[in-house]
Amino acid sequence: MHQLRKGVERLCSSSSSRLRQKLGERYATSKSGNDSPVAAKGLGMQKSSASTATAAAQVDRSGVPIRESENRVKGVPLDVPFPGMSNISAAPTAQLERAMAFQTEVTTLENGLKVGSSLRFGKYCTIGITIKSGSRYETGFTKGISHISEKLGFLSSTNFKTKAEIMKELEKFGAICDAQTSRDTTVYAISTEVNGVERLMRLLADVVLRPQVTDEELLNAKQTVQYENEDMQMRPEQEMIILEMIHAAAWKNNTLGFPRYCPIENAEKVSRQEILQFMKTNFTPNRMAISGVGVEHKLLVDLAREYFVNPVTVWDQEGVQAKKEEELVSLYTGGDNRVLKDFGQFNAGPLPVPKLAHMALGIQSVSYSDPLFIPACVLNILMGGGGSFSAGGPGKGMYSRLYTNVLNNKHWVYNATAYNNSYGDSGLFCIYGSAPSEYMKKLTDVLIQELHGMASIPDQEEFERAKKQLQSMLLMNLESRPVVFEDIGRQLLAHGHYKAPTEYLKKIETVTEKDIVSLVKTMLQTKPSLAALGDITKIPAYDEILNGQGHLREPSKLFFSR
């Protein structure tokens, strides 16, 4: 065994010596000017003073053992251009045309329907339709009807009599489908192989414009809505419910204050006739946008014109009358919304859950059309926040204000998270917090302190970090094809055109500390909104958080001087 080991060592030593000798000869040849075509094109093999000097050093030391401290590769500096790319600004016209081919294109059809698309590499694509329809447009309808209509998506239609037929058609192209409704938007989407676009566009039009809405489907949709409501109530995490409650407080009994999730008592009131009337009112071409990612724009426009211009709809066939179309502007009211609830049901197991109370405190923010929308997004990242324990690594905002000021300093706070909700004509900036019920008065003071603290000029380091983090989040989200699809659709409905990510990156970069201060001072002049859930007996009365002008009072100096 000893002899074998010595033989291997001699073999390795001999091979290493020969390798250094050959490398020395190659670099010596390069130095003499007799470069081979392959060598001249290789990365780091350009004829430059830097590479020549490195080669000379290697030749001189080809037979000398390299000390461990010097056993490092001297690579090409990062500021040296790649071979053949030193004049990148003068790219050939063909390359520019190819790059332009992947820009988002937008076309408006003769009936007002907008079509937007963006090419992507790959075998799959995402197509769908975005509609200006949601809970904020339920004026005159049973509240929660849009939630039920969401559950009726992709069930059956005139040409696909059952859900099984729809699924069978999707499976032919490895496709998946989804239907989702928010406060201001409804989305029907299909991700499929590119060769299935033509057939599945026909399916999409049938599902959206000609749903059957059978009695059985409506009953199942109502049962699903009931289950979702019960599931939310049974979860220890209450953010979704609190955000619903603070919307109801901020826009009391109007538009954005209408419930996103259908109340259980309302589900039974919804009829097939009312659903078709709701669709007839909102599913019109001027309120729709068809978008696709990974699809040729001309093909998408042709298919949209074939299936969505002068279509036959089920509500027209049955003579359903639309309600008068009214673009109601949201009216921010501010106010109080509290629900006393016992969370003892969560402590039935061997590992009891802390008995927490939950609250959110907010002020009116700006719409996504406002020039201060981008500063509001930066402010949201600047405040950040999260749970006292959450999985994940660096980059999730551990240096944001709500982590450094609240979660890291007050052991009794279980959650502190900032939310900025922006819509077409208004917005809401709020902080959600949770703590044991005996600490809720202190938590109220903490949230008031943090909201007022936003008006101070941010530190340069945290401000720049927030901007870079927002830019990073934007680009990372847009790496996903379905996200790009929804982004195109939402922008076409909101602005009538598409703004490229680079435009948003530039706007984020130009945000200043003064923009943040100006925005916050304006927001603090609005009436606050408060929502609370759980054992809320320790939370101050609503009037106690107001100042003489009806705005959010200054934080308690006595509390923060301790």
C-alpha positions as CSV (number, residue, x, y, z in Angstrom):
1,M,0.0,0.0,0.0
2,H,2.9,2.4,0.9
3,Q,4.5,1.7,-2.5
4,L,1.3,2.3,-4.3
5,R,0.8,5.7,-2.6
6,K,4.3,6.8,-3.5
7,G,3.7,5.7,-7.1
8,V,0.6,7.8,-7.3
9,E,2.3,10.8,-5.8
10,R,5.2,10.6,-8.4
11,L,2.6,10.3,-11.2
12,C,0.7,13.4,-10.0
13,S,3.9,15.4,-9.6
14,S,5.1,14.4,-13.0
15,S,1.7,15.3,-14.6
16,S,1.6,18.7,-12.8
17,S,5.1,19.5,-14.0
18,R,4.3,18.7,-17.6
19,L,1.0,20.7,-17.4
20,R,2.9,23.8,-16.1
21,Q,5.4,23.4,-18.9
22,K,2.8,23.2,-21.6
23,L,0.9,26.2,-20.2
24,G,4.2,28.1,-20.2
25,E,4.8,27.2,-23.8
26,R,1.3,28.3,-24.8
27,Y,1.6,31.7,-23.1
28,A,5.1,32.2,-24.5
29,T,3.7,31.6,-28.0
30,S,0.9,34.1,-27.3
31,K,3.5,36.6,-26.2
32,S,5.6,36.2,-29.4
33,G,2.5,37.2,-31.5
34,N,1.8,33.8,-33.1
35,D,-1.8,33.6,-31.8
36,S,-4.0,30.8,-33.1
37,P,-7.6,31.9,-34.2
38,V,-9.1,29.9,-31.3
39,A,-6.9,31.3,-28.7
40,A,-7.5,34.8,-29.9
41,K,-11.2,34.4,-29.5
42,G,-11.1,32.8,-26.0
43,L,-12.3,34.7,-22.9
44,G,-9.2,36.3,-21.3
45,M,-7.0,35.5,-24.4
46,Q,-7.2,38.9,-26.0
47,K,-4.0,40.6,-27.0
48,S,-3.7,43.2,-24.4
49,S,-1.0,44.5,-22.1
50,A,-2.7,43.0,-19.1
51,S,-2.9,39.4,-20.5
52,T,0.7,39.7,-21.9
53,A,2.1,40.7,-18.6
54,T,0.3,37.8,-16.9
55,A,1.6,35.4,-19.6
56,A,5.1,36.6,-19.1
57,A,4.9,36.0,-15.4
58,Q,3.6,32.5,-15.9
59,V,6.5,31.6,-18.3
60,D,9.2,32.9,-15.9
61,R,7.8,30.7,-13.1
62,S,6.8,27.6,-15.1
63,G,9.3,25.4,-13.3
64,V,9.1,27.0,-9.8
65,P,6.6,25.6,-7.3
66,I,3.8,28.1,-6.6
67,R,3.5,29.1,-2.9
68,E,0.1,28.7,-1.3
69,S,-0.4,32.4,-0.8
70,E,0.1,32.9,-4.6
71,N,-2.0,30.0,-5.7
72,R,-4.8,32.2,-7.0
73,V,-6.1,32.7,-10.5
74,K,-5.8,36.3,-11.7
75,G,-9.1,36.7,-13.6
76,V,-10.1,39.4,-16.1
77,P,-11.3,42.6,-14.3
78,L,-15.0,43.0,-14.2
79,D,-14.8,46.4,-16.0
80,V,-13.1,44.8,-19.1
81,P,-15.7,44.2,-21.9
82,F,-16.3,40.7,-23.3
83,P,-14.4,39.9,-26.5
84,G,-16.1,41.5,-29.5
85,M,-18.5,43.5,-27.3
86,S,-16.5,46.7,-26.5
87,N,-18.8,48.8,-28.7
88,I,-22.1,47.4,-27.4
89,S,-24.0,50.7,-28.0
90,A,-23.5,50.2,-31.8
91,A,-25.5,47.0,-31.9
92,P,-26.6,45.7,-35.3
93,T,-30.1,46.7,-36.4
94,A,-31.2,43.1,-36.5
95,Q,-30.4,42.7,-32.8
96,L,-32.3,45.9,-31.9
97,E,-35.3,44.6,-33.9
98,R,-35.1,41.3,-32.1
99,A,-35.1,43.1,-28.7
100,M,-38.0,45.3,-29.7
101,A,-40.0,42.2,-30.6
102,F,-40.2,41.3,-26.9
103,Q,-41.7,44.7,-26.0
104,T,-45.3,44.8,-24.9
105,E,-47.7,45.7,-27.8
106,V,-51.2,47.1,-27.3
107,T,-54.1,47.3,-29.7
108,T,-57.6,48.7,-29.2
109,L,-60.3,46.9,-31.2
110,E,-63.3,48.6,-32.8
111,N,-65.6,47.8,-29.9
112,G,-63.2,49.4,-27.3
113,L,-61.7,46.1,-26.2
114,K,-57.9,46.4,-25.5
115,V,-55.4,43.6,-26.4
116,G,-51.9,43.5,-25.0
117,S,-49.2,40.9,-25.4
118,S,-45.5,40.3,-24.7
119,L,-43.4,37.6,-26.3
120,R,-41.4,35.2,-24.1
121,F,-39.1,32.3,-24.8
122,G,-40.5,28.8,-24.0
123,K,-43.1,26.3,-24.9
124,Y,-45.8,27.6,-22.7
125,C,-47.8,30.9,-22.6
126,T,-50.5,32.5,-20.5
127,I,-53.6,34.1,-22.0
128,G,-56.7,35.5,-20.4
129,I,-59.1,38.4,-19.8
130,T,-59.1,41.1,-17.1
131,I,-62.4,42.8,-16.3
132,K,-63.2,45.9,-14.3
133,S,-65.5,44.0,-12.1
134,G,-65.4,43.3,-8.3
135,S,-66.9,44.0,-5.0
136,R,-66.6,47.8,-5.3
137,Y,-69.0,47.6,-8.3
138,E,-71.8,45.8,-6.3
139,T,-73.9,49.0,-5.7
140,G,-77.5,47.9,-6.3
141,F,-76.6,44.2,-6.1
142,T,-76.5,41.7,-3.2
143,K,-73.1,42.3,-1.5
144,G,-70.8,39.4,-2.2
145,I,-72.2,38.5,-5.6
146,S,-68.8,38.9,-7.3
147,H,-67.3,36.3,-4.9
148,I,-69.9,33.8,-5.9
149,S,-69.5,34.6,-9.6
150,E,-65.7,33.8,-9.1
151,K,-66.6,30.3,-8.0
152,L,-68.7,29.8,-11.1
153,G,-65.7,30.3,-13.4
154,F,-64.7,27.4,-15.7
155,L,-67.6,25.1,-14.7
156,S,-69.7,24.8,-17.8
157,S,-70.8,26.9,-20.9
158,T,-72.8,26.7,-24.0
159,N,-70.3,24.6,-26.0
160,F,-68.8,22.8,-23.0
161,K,-71.7,21.3,-21.1
162,T,-69.8,20.1,-18.0
163,K,-66.7,20.9,-16.1
164,A,-65.3,17.5,-17.2
165,E,-65.5,18.6,-20.9
166,I,-63.6,21.8,-20.0
167,M,-60.9,19.9,-18.1
168,K,-60.6,17.4,-21.0
169,E,-60.0,20.3,-23.5
170,L,-57.4,21.9,-21.2
171,E,-55.6,18.6,-20.7
172,K,-55.0,18.2,-24.4
173,F,-52.5,21.1,-24.2
174,G,-51.2,20.6,-20.7
175,A,-53.1,23.7,-19.6
176,I,-54.4,24.9,-16.3
177,C,-57.0,27.6,-15.6
178,D,-58.0,30.0,-12.8
179,A,-60.6,32.6,-12.0
180,Q,-60.1,35.3,-9.3
181,T,-61.9,38.3,-8.2
182,S,-60.6,41.2,-6.1
183,R,-62.2,44.5,-5.1
184,D,-61.8,46.1,-8.5
185,T,-60.8,43.4,-10.9
186,T,-61.9,39.9,-12.1
187,V,-59.4,37.7,-14.0
188,Y,-59.9,34.6,-16.1
189,A,-56.6,33.0,-17.1
190,I,-55.3,29.9,-18.9
191,S,-51.6,28.8,-19.0
192,T,-51.1,26.4,-21.9
193,E,-48.8,25.1,-24.6
194,V,-48.4,27.7,-27.4
195,N,-50.0,25.4,-29.9
196,G,-53.2,25.4,-27.9
197,V,-53.8,29.1,-28.0
198,E,-56.4,29.1,-30.8
199,R,-58.6,26.4,-29.3
200,L,-58.4,27.6,-25.8
201,M,-59.2,31.2,-26.7
202,R,-62.5,29.8,-28.0
203,L,-63.0,28.1,-24.6
204,L,-62.1,31.3,-22.7
205,A,-64.7,33.3,-24.6
206,D,-67.3,30.6,-24.0
207,V,-66.6,30.5,-20.3
208,V,-66.7,34.2,-19.8
209,L,-69.6,35.2,-22.1
210,R,-71.7,32.1,-22.2
211,P,-71.7,30.4,-18.7
212,Q,-74.6,28.0,-18.0
213,V,-74.9,28.7,-14.2
214,T,-77.0,25.7,-13.4
215,D,-78.8,25.3,-10.1
216,E,-76.3,22.6,-9.0
217,E,-73.3,24.9,-9.9
218,L,-74.9,27.8,-8.0
219,L,-75.5,25.6,-5.0
220,N,-71.9,24.3,-5.0
221,A,-70.6,27.9,-5.3
222,K,-72.6,29.0,-2.3
223,Q,-71.3,26.1,-0.3
224,T,-67.7,26.9,-1.3
225,V,-68.2,30.5,-0.2
226,Q,-69.6,29.4,3.1
227,Y,-66.6,27.0,3.7
228,E,-64.1,29.8,2.9
229,N,-65.8,32.1,5.4
230,E,-65.7,29.5,8.1
231,D,-62.1,28.6,7.3
232,M,-61.0,32.2,7.7
233,Q,-62.8,32.5,11.0
234,M,-61.1,29.3,12.3
235,R,-57.5,30.3,11.4
236,P,-55.2,31.7,14.1
237,E,-53.9,34.3,11.6
238,Q,-56.5,37.0,11.3
239,E,-54.8,39.5,8.8
240,M,-57.4,38.8,6.0
241,I,-60.3,39.5,8.3
242,I,-58.7,42.6,9.9
243,L,-58.0,44.0,6.4
244,E,-61.6,43.4,5.4
245,M,-62.8,45.2,8.6
246,I,-60.5,48.2,8.1
247,H,-61.8,48.6,4.5
248,A,-65.3,48.6,5.9
249,A,-64.3,51.3,8.4
250,A,-62.4,53.5,5.9
251,W,-65.2,53.5,3.2
252,K,-68.3,52.9,5.3
253,N,-71.2,51.5,3.2
254,N,-69.8,52.5,-0.2
255,T,-67.6,51.0,-3.0
256,L,-64.3,49.9,-1.5
257,G,-65.9,49.3,1.8
258,F,-68.2,46.6,0.4
259,P,-67.2,43.1,1.6
260,R,-64.6,41.3,-0.6
261,Y,-65.9,37.9,0.7
262,C,-69.6,37.2,0.5
263,P,-71.2,37.2,3.9
264,I,-72.8,33.8,4.7
265,E,-76.2,35.5,5.3
266,N,-76.1,37.0,1.8
267,A,-75.2,33.9,-0.1
268,E,-78.7,32.5,-0.1
269,K,-80.1,35.7,-1.6
270,V,-78.0,35.5,-4.8
271,S,-80.0,34.1,-7.8
272,R,-79.0,33.0,-11.3
273,Q,-80.8,36.0,-12.7
274,E,-78.9,38.4,-10.5
275,I,-75.6,36.9,-11.5
276,L,-76.3,37.2,-15.2
277,Q,-77.5,40.8,-14.6
278,F,-74.2,41.6,-12.7
279,M,-72.2,40.1,-15.6
280,K,-74.3,42.0,-18.2
281,T,-73.6,45.3,-16.4
282,N,-69.9,44.8,-16.0
283,F,-68.7,42.4,-18.7
284,T,-68.7,44.9,-21.5
285,P,-65.8,45.5,-24.0
286,N,-64.9,48.9,-22.7
287,R,-64.3,47.3,-19.3
288,M,-62.2,44.4,-20.6
289,A,-58.6,43.8,-21.6
290,I,-57.3,40.6,-23.2
291,S,-53.6,39.9,-22.5
292,G,-51.1,37.2,-23.4
293,V,-47.5,36.4,-22.5
294,G,-45.6,34.2,-24.9
295,V,-48.1,34.8,-27.8
296,E,-47.6,36.5,-31.1
297,H,-49.5,39.8,-30.9
298,K,-51.1,39.5,-34.3
299,L,-52.5,36.1,-33.5
300,L,-53.9,37.3,-30.2
301,V,-55.5,40.3,-31.8
302,D,-57.1,38.2,-34.6
303,L,-58.5,35.7,-32.0
304,A,-59.8,38.5,-29.8
305,R,-61.5,40.1,-32.8
306,E,-63.0,36.7,-33.8
307,Y,-64.4,35.7,-30.3
308,F,-65.0,39.0,-28.5
309,V,-66.2,41.5,-31.1
310,N,-70.0,41.3,-31.5
311,P,-70.2,38.0,-29.6
312,V,-73.3,36.1,-28.7
313,T,-73.7,36.2,-24.9
314,V,-76.0,34.2,-22.6
315,W,-77.5,37.3,-21.0
316,D,-78.4,38.7,-24.4
317,Q,-80.0,35.4,-25.4
318,E,-82.1,35.4,-22.3
319,G,-83.0,39.1,-22.5
320,V,-81.4,40.1,-19.2
321,Q,-81.4,43.8,-18.7
322,A,-78.3,45.6,-17.4
323,K,-78.5,48.0,-14.5
324,K,-77.6,51.6,-15.3
325,E,-73.8,51.8,-15.5
326,E,-72.5,54.2,-12.9
327,E,-68.8,54.8,-12.2
328,L,-69.2,55.6,-8.5
329,V,-66.3,57.4,-6.9
330,S,-65.3,56.0,-3.5
331,L,-66.0,58.2,-0.5
332,Y,-63.4,57.8,2.3
333,T,-65.1,58.2,5.6
334,G,-62.7,56.9,8.2
335,G,-64.2,55.4,11.4
336,D,-64.2,52.5,13.8
337,N,-65.0,48.8,13.3
338,R,-64.6,46.4,16.3
339,V,-65.7,42.8,16.9
340,L,-65.4,41.1,20.3
341,K,-64.4,37.5,19.7
342,D,-63.1,34.7,21.9
343,F,-60.1,32.8,20.4
344,G,-60.2,30.1,23.1
345,Q,-61.1,27.6,20.4
346,F,-57.5,27.6,19.2
347,N,-56.2,26.3,22.5
348,A,-57.9,22.9,22.4
349,G,-54.7,21.1,21.4
350,P,-51.6,20.1,23.4
351,L,-49.7,23.2,22.2
352,P,-51.9,26.2,23.1
353,V,-51.8,29.2,20.8
354,P,-51.2,32.6,22.5
355,K,-54.5,34.3,23.2
356,L,-54.0,37.4,21.0
357,A,-56.1,40.4,20.1
358,H,-55.7,42.0,16.6
359,M,-56.0,45.5,15.4
360,A,-55.2,47.7,12.4
361,L,-54.8,51.5,12.4
362,G,-54.7,53.4,9.1
363,I,-55.0,56.7,7.3
364,Q,-56.1,57.6,3.7
365,S,-53.4,57.1,1.1
366,V,-53.2,57.9,-2.6
367,S,-54.6,56.1,-5.7
368,Y,-52.4,54.3,-8.2
369,S,-52.9,57.3,-10.6
370,D,-51.5,59.8,-8.2
371,P,-48.0,61.2,-8.7
372,L,-47.2,60.2,-5.1
373,F,-48.1,56.5,-5.7
374,I,-44.5,55.5,-6.1
375,P,-43.4,57.3,-2.9
376,A,-46.2,55.5,-1.1
377,C,-44.8,52.1,-2.3
378,V,-41.3,53.1,-1.1
379,L,-42.8,54.1,2.2
380,N,-44.5,50.7,2.5
381,I,-41.2,48.9,2.0
382,L,-39.5,51.4,4.4
383,M,-42.0,50.5,7.2
384,G,-42.0,46.8,6.3
385,G,-42.6,44.5,9.3
386,G,-43.9,41.0,9.7
387,G,-44.3,38.4,12.4
388,S,-42.2,37.9,15.5
389,F,-41.2,34.6,14.0
390,S,-41.3,33.8,10.3
391,A,-39.3,31.4,8.1
392,G,-36.9,32.8,5.5
393,G,-33.5,34.3,5.1
394,P,-32.0,37.7,4.3
395,G,-33.8,40.2,2.1
396,K,-37.3,40.1,3.7
397,G,-37.0,43.4,5.5
398,M,-35.3,42.6,8.8
399,Y,-34.0,46.2,8.9
400,S,-37.3,47.8,8.2
401,R,-38.7,50.2,10.8
402,L,-41.4,47.9,12.2
403,Y,-38.8,45.2,12.8
404,T,-36.2,47.5,14.3
405,N,-38.5,49.8,16.3
406,V,-41.3,47.4,17.3
407,L,-40.7,43.7,16.9
408,N,-37.1,43.8,18.1
409,N,-37.8,46.1,21.0
410,K,-41.1,45.0,22.4
411,H,-41.3,41.3,23.3
412,W,-45.0,41.3,23.6
413,V,-45.8,42.2,20.0
414,Y,-46.4,39.2,17.8
415,N,-47.0,40.9,14.5
416,A,-46.5,44.4,13.1
417,T,-46.9,44.8,9.3
418,A,-47.5,47.8,7.1
419,Y,-50.0,47.6,4.1
420,N,-50.5,50.1,1.3
421,N,-53.7,49.5,-0.6
422,S,-54.1,51.6,-3.7
423,Y,-57.1,51.7,-6.0
424,G,-58.2,53.8,-9.0
425,D,-59.5,56.8,-6.9
426,S,-58.3,56.3,-3.4
427,G,-56.0,54.3,-1.1
428,L,-55.4,53.2,2.5
429,F,-52.1,53.0,4.4
430,C,-52.4,51.0,7.6
431,I,-50.4,49.0,10.1
432,Y,-51.6,45.7,11.4
433,G,-50.6,44.5,14.8
434,S,-51.3,41.7,17.2
435,A,-50.5,41.2,20.9
436,P,-52.0,39.6,24.1
437,S,-55.1,41.5,25.0
438,E,-53.6,43.1,28.2
439,Y,-51.1,44.9,25.9
440,M,-53.6,46.4,23.5
441,K,-53.5,49.9,24.9
442,K,-49.7,49.9,24.6
443,L,-50.0,48.5,21.1
444,T,-52.4,51.4,20.1
445,D,-49.8,53.9,21.2
446,V,-47.0,52.0,19.4
447,L,-49.0,52.2,16.1
448,I,-49.8,55.8,16.5
449,Q,-46.1,56.5,17.2
450,E,-45.0,54.7,14.0
451,L,-47.6,56.4,11.8
452,H,-46.4,59.8,13.1
453,G,-42.8,58.7,12.8
454,M,-43.2,58.3,9.1
455,A,-43.3,62.1,8.8
456,S,-39.7,62.4,9.9
457,I,-36.9,62.6,7.2
458,P,-35.8,59.0,6.7
459,D,-32.2,58.0,7.3
460,Q,-30.2,57.9,4.0
461,E,-29.2,54.3,4.4
462,E,-32.7,52.9,5.2
463,F,-34.2,55.1,2.4
464,E,-31.8,53.8,-0.3
465,R,-32.3,50.2,1.0
466,A,-36.1,50.6,0.7
467,K,-35.8,51.8,-2.9
468,K,-33.4,49.0,-4.0
469,Q,-35.6,46.5,-2.3
470,L,-38.7,47.8,-4.1
471,Q,-36.9,47.7,-7.4
472,S,-35.7,44.1,-6.7
473,M,-39.2,43.0,-5.8
474,L,-40.7,44.5,-8.9
475,L,-38.2,42.7,-11.2
476,M,-38.4,39.4,-9.3
477,N,-42.2,39.4,-9.6
478,L,-42.1,40.1,-13.3
479,E,-39.9,37.0,-13.9
480,S,-43.2,35.0,-13.5
481,R,-45.2,34.7,-16.7
482,P,-48.7,34.7,-15.0
483,V,-47.6,37.9,-13.1
484,V,-46.6,39.6,-16.3
485,F,-50.0,38.6,-17.8
486,E,-51.9,40.1,-14.9
487,D,-49.7,43.2,-14.9
488,I,-50.5,43.9,-18.6
489,G,-54.2,43.4,-18.1
490,R,-54.4,45.6,-15.0
491,Q,-52.4,48.4,-16.5
492,L,-54.5,48.5,-19.6
493,L,-57.7,48.8,-17.5
494,A,-56.1,51.4,-15.2
495,H,-54.1,53.6,-17.6
496,G,-55.2,52.6,-21.1
497,H,-51.6,51.8,-22.0
498,Y,-48.7,49.8,-20.7
499,K,-45.8,51.2,-18.7
500,A,-42.6,49.2,-19.0
501,P,-40.8,48.1,-15.8
502,T,-37.8,50.3,-16.7
503,E,-40.2,53.3,-16.4
504,Y,-41.1,52.3,-12.8
505,L,-37.5,51.6,-11.9
506,K,-36.6,55.2,-13.0
507,K,-39.5,56.6,-11.0
508,I,-38.5,54.7,-7.9
509,E,-34.9,56.0,-8.3
510,T,-36.1,59.6,-8.5
511,V,-38.1,59.4,-5.2
512,T,-36.7,61.7,-2.6
513,E,-36.9,61.9,1.2
514,K,-39.0,65.1,0.8
515,D,-41.5,63.2,-1.3
516,I,-42.0,60.8,1.6
517,V,-42.4,63.5,4.2
518,S,-44.8,65.5,2.0
519,L,-46.9,62.4,1.4
520,V,-47.1,61.4,5.1
521,K,-48.0,64.9,6.2
522,T,-50.9,64.9,3.7
523,M,-52.1,61.5,4.9
524,L,-52.0,62.5,8.6
525,Q,-54.5,65.2,7.8
526,T,-57.2,62.6,7.1
527,K,-59.5,60.9,9.5
528,P,-58.0,57.6,10.8
529,S,-59.6,54.2,10.4
530,L,-59.4,51.6,13.1
531,A,-60.4,47.9,13.1
532,A,-60.1,45.5,16.1
533,L,-60.8,41.9,16.7
534,G,-60.7,39.6,19.8
535,D,-60.6,40.7,23.4
536,I,-60.6,44.4,22.6
537,T,-61.6,45.8,26.0
538,K,-58.2,47.5,26.6
539,I,-58.2,49.3,23.2
540,P,-58.9,53.1,23.7
541,A,-62.2,54.4,22.4
542,Y,-62.1,55.9,18.9
543,D,-62.5,59.5,20.1
544,E,-59.4,59.0,22.3
545,I,-57.1,58.5,19.3
546,L,-58.3,61.7,17.6
547,N,-57.1,65.2,18.1
548,G,-59.2,68.4,18.1
549,Q,-59.3,68.5,14.3
550,G,-60.5,64.9,14.0
551,H,-57.1,63.6,12.8
552,L,-54.8,61.1,14.4
553,R,-53.6,62.4,17.7
554,E,-49.9,62.8,18.6
555,P,-48.3,59.8,20.4
556,S,-48.5,59.7,24.2
557,K,-45.3,61.4,25.5
558,L,-45.8,59.7,28.9
559,F,-45.8,56.2,27.4
560,F,-42.7,56.7,25.2
561,S,-40.7,58.5,27.9
562,R,-40.6,55.3,30.0
